[in-house]
Amino acid sequence: MPQSYSHQKKESIERSSELDLTLSKTLSSSTLKISIFMLIFGFTFSGCYPDRVESIKLMNKGIKEYRSGSSAAAARLLARSAETDRTNHRALFYRGLILNEMGRLEERSDRFEDAIQSLKSSITIEAGDPEVHYQLGVALSELERDQSAVNA
């Protein structure tokens, strides 16, 4: 015997509700699994790279020192940051940036030489950062190495 339209509609709604409930449970389960995975991954990731974490802390301290007016202390902290994690090109960049400024303010060519070393090291790690190339060009230009500055 054929089912009435209202009966078919009722069964369709019931199946739809069951599907929604199943989907909801699956998503909740998947979300929970993903959350647990990310939590474990986060702890594992931070546990495997303690040098990176320490390097970033030192870099942040260096930036804080610079902002408080202590450029020499900032340059030292940034050097330690780069030594702690040799892949931290940003610490080398910030150090070069600060040394460029110190070279201009103190009129000392050795500051520019140190800046050039830091910036070249940064480029060795991450060659695609235009800010680093620009600061390298600035340091080279300050030492009147104009052709090298153009190529930086």
C-alpha positions in Angstrom: 0.0 0.0 0.0 1.5 3.4 -1.0 2.4 5.7 1.8 0.7 9.1 2.1 2.7 12.2 1.3 2.6 13.3 5.0 3.9 10.0 6.1 6.8 10.2 3.6 7.6 13.7 4.7 7.6 12.6 8.4 10.1 9.8 7.6 12.2 12.2 5.6 12.4 14.6 8.5 13.2 11.8 10.9 16.1 10.6 8.6 17.3 14.1 8.3 17.3 14.6 12.0 19.2 11.3 12.5 21.7 12.5 9.9 22.1 15.8 11.6 22.7 14.1 14.9 25.2 11.7 13.4 27.0 14.5 11.6 27.0 16.6 14.8 28.5 13.8 16.8 31.1 13.1 14.1 32.1 16.8 13.9 32.3 17.0 17.7 34.5 13.9 17.7 36.7 15.2 14.9 37.0 18.6 16.5 37.9 17.0 19.8 40.5 14.8 18.0 41.9 17.8 16.2 42.1 19.8 19.4 43.9 17.0 21.2 46.3 16.6 18.3 47.0 20.3 18.2 47.6 20.4 22.0 50.0 17.4 21.8 51.7 18.8 18.7 52.0 22.2 20.4 53.7 20.7 23.5 55.9 18.5 21.4 56.8 21.3 19.1 57.8 23.7 21.9 59.6 20.9 23.7 61.7 20.0 20.7 62.9 23.5 20.0 64.0 25.0 23.4 66.8 26.9 21.6 64.3 28.6 19.4 62.1 29.6 22.3 65.1 31.0 24.2 66.3 32.8 21.1 63.0 34.5 20.7 63.0 35.5 24.4 66.4 37.0 24.0 65.4 38.8 20.8 62.3 40.3 22.5 64.5 41.4 25.4 66.9 43.0 22.9 64.1 44.9 21.2 62.8 46.1 24.6 66.3 47.3 25.5 66.5 49.2 22.2 63.1 50.8 22.8 64.3 51.9 26.3 67.3 53.6 24.7 70.0 51.1 25.3 71.3 50.2 21.8 74.5 48.6 23.0 72.7 46.2 25.3 70.2 45.5 22.6 72.9 44.6 20.1 74.5 42.2 22.7 71.2 40.5 23.4 70.4 40.1 19.7 73.9 38.6 19.1 73.1 36.1 21.9 69.7 35.4 20.4 71.4 34.6 17.0 74.0 32.4 18.7 71.3 30.5 20.6 69.3 29.7 17.4 71.4 30.0 14.3 68.3 30.0 12.1 66.9 33.2 13.7 67.5 35.5 10.8 65.3 38.2 12.4 67.6 38.6 15.4 70.5 39.1 13.0 68.4 41.7 11.0 67.5 43.7 14.1 71.1 43.6 15.3 72.2 44.9 11.9 69.5 47.6 12.0 70.6 48.8 15.4 74.3 48.7 14.5 73.6 50.8 11.4 72.0 53.4 13.7 74.8 53.2 16.2 77.3 53.7 13.4 75.6 56.9 12.2 75.1 58.3 15.7 78.6 57.5 16.9 80.3 58.0 13.5 82.1 54.7 13.9 82.9 52.6 10.8 83.3 49.4 12.9 79.6 49.5 13.8 78.8 49.4 10.1 81.3 46.5 9.6 79.5 44.6 12.4 76.1 45.5 10.8 77.3 44.1 7.4 78.3 40.8 9.1 75.0 40.4 10.8 73.0 41.4 7.7 75.0 39.0 5.5 74.4 36.2 8.0 70.7 37.0 8.0 70.6 36.9 4.2 72.4 33.5 4.2 69.5 32.1 6.3 66.7 33.9 4.6 67.6 35.5 1.2 64.2 36.7 0.3 63.7 39.5 2.9 64.0 42.9 1.1 64.4 44.8 4.4 67.6 43.0 5.1 69.0 43.7 1.7 68.1 47.4 2.1 69.8 47.7 5.5 72.9 45.9 4.0 72.9 48.5 1.3 72.7 51.3 3.9 75.7 49.9 5.8 77.7 49.5 2.6 76.8 53.0 1.4 77.8 54.5 4.8 81.3 52.9 4.2 81.3 54.4 0.7 81.1 51.0 -0.9 78.6 52.2 -3.4 78.9 49.5 -6.0 78.5 46.8 -3.3 75.5 48.7 -1.9 73.8 48.7 -5.3 74.2 44.9 -5.5 73.0 44.3 -2.0 
